[in-house]
Amino acid sequence: MHRLKRSRTPCFTPDSTKLITSSSNGVLRFDVATGALEHQFKAVSHLSKASISPDGGRIAVKSTSGRILVFDFEGTCLLDCKNQREGEGCNLVWTEDGQFLIDGSWKGAIRQRSASTGEVVMEVSTNMVGYLVLLPRGSLA
């Protein structure tokens, strides 16, 4: 059994065979059947959110500073949106096709960005964003 100091936003792969969580130890991948820790990704400090792509092949994490990283399942960093300076905010959600990530900040911004380049393609100003859910057919709630 692996002990975590703190686990935030645990999530399952689409096939429910793996559990991913962000923690003070980095990003952790567990085998659901055995409970074994399979991989520990060394990421930035103060991770607070994690989300798995719809195809189950990528993991997006967000830090309390607003920095967003995307990893493959072997721990290779595919994208690093550095110095976002938005501060902590809500969770990350993937669009159904896995091409975009949507996140919100407590400062009141919702951003849709390319999951491959990090480029912001849409931004909406609002009040503090606490949680995002992507509904079927791409509606944001």
SERO-4910 file (N, C-alpha, C, O; in steps of 0.05 Angstrom, whole numbers):
BEGIN
 pado doro    nc1    nc2    nc3   cac1   cac2   cac3    cc1    cc2    cc3    oc1    oc2    oc3
  Met    A     17    -24      0      0      0      0     18     25      0     37     26     15
  His    A     11     44    -17     26     69    -19     12     90     -3    -12     95     -7
  Arg    A     26    104     15     14    125     30     19    152     17     41    159      9
  Leu    A     -3    168     15     -1    194      4     -3    215     27    -19    211     45
  Lys    A     13    236     24     10    258     44    -16    273     38    -31    280     56
  Arg    A    -21    278     13    -46    292      5    -51    284    -24    -33    284    -41
  Ser    A    -76    277    -30    -84    270    -57   -106    289    -66   -125    293    -52
  Arg    A   -102    299    -90   -122    318   -101   -132    308   -127   -117    297   -144
  Thr    A   -158    312   -132   -172    305   -156   -164    278   -168   -154    277   -191
  Pro    A   -167    256   -153   -162    230   -165   -181    225   -188   -205    233   -187
  Cys    A   -172    212   -210   -189    206   -233   -181    180   -245   -158    171   -243
  Phe    A   -200    167   -258   -196    141   -270   -192    144   -300   -202    163   -312
  Thr    A   -177    126   -312   -175    125   -341   -202    116   -352   -218    104   -337
  Pro    A   -207    122   -378   -233    114   -389   -240     84   -386   -263     77   -384
  Asp    A   -220     67   -386   -225     38   -383   -225     29   -354   -228      6   -348
  Ser    A   -222     48   -335   -223     44   -306   -201     25   -296   -204     14   -274
  Thr    A   -179     22   -310   -158      4   -301   -136     19   -286   -120      7   -272
  Lys    A   -134     45   -289   -114     61   -276   -127     84   -260   -147     95   -268
  Leu    A   -114     92   -238   -122    115   -222    -99    135   -222    -76    127   -217
  Ile    A   -105    159   -229    -85    181   -229    -93    201   -208   -116    208   -204
  Thr    A    -73    211   -194    -78    232   -174    -54    251   -173    -31    242   -178
  Ser    A    -59    276   -168    -37    294   -163    -34    297   -133    -54    296   -118
  Ser    A     -9    299   -124     -4    300    -95     21    316    -90     34    326   -109
  Ser    A     28    318    -65     54    332    -59     77    315    -68    100    325    -69
  Asn    A     73    290    -76     94    272    -87     96    274   -117    113    260   -128
  Gly    A     80    290   -130     79    292   -159     54    280   -170     33    280   -156
  Val    A     55    269   -194     31    256   -206     36    226   -203     57    216   -211
  Leu    A     16    212   -192     19    184   -187     -1    168   -204    -24    176   -207
  Arg    A      9    146   -215     -8    127   -230     -9    100   -216     12     88   -212
  Phe    A    -33     91   -209    -37     66   -195    -52     46   -213    -69     54   -230
  Asp    A    -46     21   -210    -62      0   -222    -86     -5   -204    -82    -11   -180
  Val    A   -110     -4   -214   -134     -7   -198   -137    -35   -187   -145    -39   -164
  Ala    A   -131    -55   -204   -135    -83   -195   -117    -91   -172   -126   -105   -154
  Thr    A    -92    -82   -173    -73    -90   -152    -68    -68   -131    -58    -74   -109
  Gly    A    -74    -43   -137    -68    -21   -119    -39    -13   -120    -31      5   -105
  Ala    A    -24    -25   -138      5    -19   -139     10      8   -152     -3     16   -171
  Leu    A     30     22   -141     39     47   -153     56     39   -178     76     25   -175
  Glu    A     47     48   -202     61     40   -226     82     61   -235    103     55   -245
  His    A     75     86   -230     93    107   -239     89    133   -223     67    140   -216
  Gln    A    111    146   -217    110    172   -204    123    192   -222    147    191   -227
  Phe    A    107    212   -231    117    232   -249    128    255   -232    113    265   -214
  Lys    A    151    264   -237    162    287   -223    152    312   -238    160    317   -260
  Ala    A    135    326   -225    123    350   -237    131    374   -220    148    373   -203
  Val    A    117    396   -225    122    420   -209    110    417   -181     94    399   -177
  Ser    A    118    434   -163    107    432   -136     79    444   -135     71    459   -153
  His    A     65    438   -114     39    449   -109     18    442   -130      3    459   -139
  Leu    A     18    417   -139     -2    408   -157    -29    407   -143    -31    398   -120
  Ser    A    -50    415   -157    -76    414   -144    -98    401   -161   -118    392   -149
  Lys    A    -94    398   -187   -115    387   -204   -103    367   -224    -80    370   -232
  Ala    A   -118    347   -231   -110    328   -251   -133    319   -268   -156    319   -258
  Ser    A   -129    313   -294   -150    305   -312   -138    287   -333   -116    291   -343
  Ile    A   -153    266   -341   -144    247   -361   -158    252   -387   -182    257   -387
  Ser    A   -143    252   -409   -155    257   -436   -176    235   -442   -175    213   -432
  Pro    A   -195    242   -460   -216    223   -467   -206    196   -478   -218    175   -474
  Asp    A   -183    197   -492   -172    172   -502   -155    157   -482   -146    135   -487
  Gly    A   -151    169   -458   -136    156   -437   -106    157   -440    -91    144   -425
  Gly    A    -96    172   -460    -68    172   -466    -52    195   -454    -27    194   -454
  Arg    A    -65    216   -444    -51    239   -433    -63    247   -406    -87    243   -400
  Ile    A    -46    260   -390    -54    269   -364    -48    299   -363    -25    307   -368
  Ala    A    -67    316   -356    -63    344   -352    -64    350   -322    -81    340   -308
  Val    A    -45    366   -313    -45    375   -285    -42    405   -283    -32    418   -301
  Lys    A    -52    416   -261    -51    445   -257    -40    450   -229    -47    436   -210
  Ser    A    -23    470   -226    -11    476   -200    -27    500   -188    -44    512   -201
  Thr    A    -21    505   -163    -35    527   -149    -27    554   -161    -41    574   -155
  Ser    A     -6    555   -176      2    581   -189    -13    584   -216    -11    605   -228
  Gly    A    -27    563   -225    -40    564   -251    -25    551   -273    -34    551   -296
  Arg    A     -1    541   -268     15    528   -288      2    502   -296     -8    486   -279
  Ile    A      1    496   -322    -12    472   -333      9    456   -347     24    466   -364
  Leu    A     10    430   -342     28    411   -355     11    388   -366     -9    380   -354
  Val    A     20    377   -389      8    353   -400     30    332   -403     51    338   -414
  Phe    A     24    308   -393     43    285   -395     31    262   -410      6    259   -412
  Asp    A     48    245   -422     38    220   -432     39    200   -408     48    208   -386
  Phe    A     32    176   -412     30    157   -389     57    147   -380     59    133   -360
  Glu    A     78    153   -395    105    145   -386    118    168   -370    141    164   -360
  Gly    A    105    191   -368    116    213   -353    131    234   -369    142    252   -358
  Thr    A    130    231   -396    143    251   -413    125    276   -414    101    274   -420
  Cys    A    137    299   -409    122    324   -410    118    332   -439    137    337   -453
  Leu    A     93    334   -447     86    341   -475     80    371   -478     83    382   -500
  Leu    A     72    383   -456     65    412   -457     69    424   -429     63    412   -409
  Asp    A     80    448   -429     85    462   -404     77    491   -408     92    507   -421
  Cys    A     54    499   -398     44    527   -399     55    541   -374     42    541   -354
  Lys    A     79    552   -376     92    564   -354     82    592   -348     70    606   -365
  Asn    A     86    600   -323     81    628   -315     53    638   -322     50    660   -332
  Gln    A     33    622   -317      6    630   -323     -3    653   -305    -19    670   -312
  Arg    A      7    653   -281      3    674   -261    -27    680   -256    -34    702   -248
  Glu    A    -44    661   -260    -72    664   -254    -79    655   -226   -101    660   -216
  Gly    A    -60    641   -214    -66    630   -188    -84    605   -190    -92    597   -211
  Glu    A    -89    594   -167   -105    570   -166   -133    575   -176   -143    598   -174
  Gly    A   -145    555   -186   -172    557   -196   -185    530   -196   -178    513   -180
  Cys    A   -203    527   -214   -218    502   -215   -203    481   -230   -180    485   -239
  Asn    A   -215    458   -232   -204    435   -246   -200    440   -276   -208    461   -287
  Leu    A   -188    421   -289   -184    422   -318   -204    402   -330   -209    381   -319
  Val    A   -215    409   -353   -231    389   -368   -221    389   -397   -213    409   -408
  Trp    A   -223    365   -408   -215    361   -436   -241    362   -453   -262    355   -444
  Thr    A   -238    373   -477   -261    371   -496   -263    341   -504   -244    326   -502
  Glu    A   -287    334   -515   -292    306   -521   -272    295   -542   -266    271   -541
  Asp    A   -262    312   -559   -243    302   -580   -214    303   -570   -196    294   -584
  Gly    A   -209    313   -546   -182    313   -534   -164    334   -546   -140    335   -540
  Gln    A   -175    352   -563   -158    373   -575   -154    397   -558   -135    412   -562
  Phe    A   -172    402   -538   -170    426   -522   -173    420   -492   -186    400   -484
  Leu    A   -161    437   -476   -165    436   -447   -179    462   -439   -174    483   -450
  Ile    A   -197    460   -420   -211    484   -410   -206    485   -380   -208    465   -366
  Asp    A   -198    509   -371   -193    512   -342   -204    539   -334   -208    557   -351
  Gly    A   -208    543   -308   -218    568   -298   -201    577   -275   -187    561   -262
  Ser    A   -202    602   -269   -186    613   -246   -204    626   -226   -227    634   -232
  Trp    A   -194    628   -202   -209    642   -181   -210    672   -186   -225    686   -173
  Lys    A   -193    681   -205   -194    710   -212   -215    716   -232   -220    739   -239
  Gly    A   -229    695   -242   -252    699   -259   -248    696   -289   -261    710   -305
  Ala    A   -230    679   -297   -226    674   -326   -230    644   -332   -222    627   -317
  Ile    A   -244    639   -354   -246    612   -365   -231    612   -392   -236    629   -409
  Arg    A   -212    593   -394   -196    593   -419   -198    565   -432   -197    544   -419
  Gln    A   -201    566   -458   -198    541   -474   -172    544   -489   -167    564   -502
  Arg    A   -156    523   -486   -129    524   -499   -124    498   -514   -135    477   -508
  Ser    A   -107    500   -534    -99    477   -549    -84    458   -530    -66    467   -516
  Ala    A    -91    433   -531    -78    413   -514    -50    406   -524    -34    393   -510
  Ser    A    -44    413   -549    -18    407   -560      2    430   -559     26    426   -557
  Thr    A     -8    455   -561      9    479   -561      6    497   -536     24    512   -530
  Gly    A    -16    495   -523    -22    512   -500    -34    539   -508    -41    555   -490
  Glu    A    -36    544   -534    -46    570   -543    -75    573   -534    -92    556   -538
  Val    A    -81    597   -523   -108    603   -514   -124    610   -539   -117    629   -554
  Val    A   -146    595   -544   -163    600   -567   -189    614   -560   -203    624   -578
  Met    A   -196    614   -535   -220    627   -525   -217    634   -496   -206    619   -480
  Glu    A   -226    658   -489   -225    667   -461   -251    681   -454   -260    698   -470
  Val    A   -262    675   -431   -287    687   -422   -281    698   -394   -270    685   -377
  Ser    A   -289    723   -390   -286    735   -363   -312    731   -348   -334    735   -358
  Thr    A   -309    724   -323   -332    719   -306   -324    723   -277   -303    736   -271
  Asn    A   -340    714   -258   -332    715   -230   -315    691   -224   -308    675   -242
  Met    A   -307    688   -199   -291    665   -191   -302    639   -201   -326    634   -199
  Val    A   -285    622   -212   -293    596   -223   -284    575   -204   -260    571   -200
  Gly    A   -303    560   -193   -297    540   -173   -295    512   -185   -280    495   -175
  Tyr    A   -311    506   -206   -312    479   -217   -324    480   -245   -343    495   -250
  Leu    A   -312    464   -263   -322    462   -290   -330    433   -296   -317    414   -287
  Val    A   -352    430   -312   -360    404   -322   -366    407   -351   -380    426   -359
  Leu    A   -356    390   -367   -362    390   -396   -384    369   -401   -380    345   -397
  Leu    A   -407    379   -409   -430    362   -414   -429    350   -442   -413    359   -458
  Pro    A   -445    329   -447   -444    317   -474   -449    338   -495   -464    358   -491
  Arg    A   -437    334   -518   -438    352   -541   -424    379   -536   -430    399   -549
  Gly    A   -406    379   -516   -389    402   -512   -400    426   -497   -387    447   -496
  Ser    A   -423    423   -484   -433    446   -468   -418    447   -442   -412    427   -429
  Leu    A   -411    471   -434   -396    476   -409   -416    484   -387   -433    501   -391
  Ala    A   -413    471   -364   -430    478   -341   -413    486   -317   -424    492   -296
***
